[in-house]
Amino acid sequence: MTVHSAGILLYRLRRPPVDDAGAAPGVEVMIAHMGGPFWASKDTAAWSIPKGEYDPDAESAAAAAVREFREELGVDPPAGPAAELGTFPSSSGKRVTVFVADGAGFTPPEDGFGVFEMEWPPRSGRTATFPEVDRAAWFALEDAREKLVKGQRPVLDALLERLREALD
């Protein structure tokens, strides 16, 4: 059974958004550091697009992306259109549908993140509550590439391609 996930990647443009060499020094994306004890001391490859699982028979990918953004970050995504960027496979077999939206003017929250429960420490029989994410921030595209989990890095290439097409 295929697991489906959906999320929203916010971006904003600085000037110039793409230089003559095709690099993107002016593109920034908002990503979130994953919460919980496994990710607490990690930074490289420990950030994610705000996203989560959904049942395609019960909910659209677009509705799930908005819901998951709200659940993970504790705030609504910016008003306005979100365009489907594509569906990307992850190494776990999950299919992640990513929407992009202009996040100019959006300030990531500092608290109020959603939570989840899990057994912690492992095999202890005790349940602990952890934030879905523990912080969110804007990063230049190349910095975000280093911080994102490996499976989500192709999303940045797709975003850059879309922006290049829009600027042509």
Order of alpha helices (4+ residues) and beta strands (2+ residues): beta-beta-beta-beta-alpha-beta-beta-beta-beta-beta-alpha-alpha
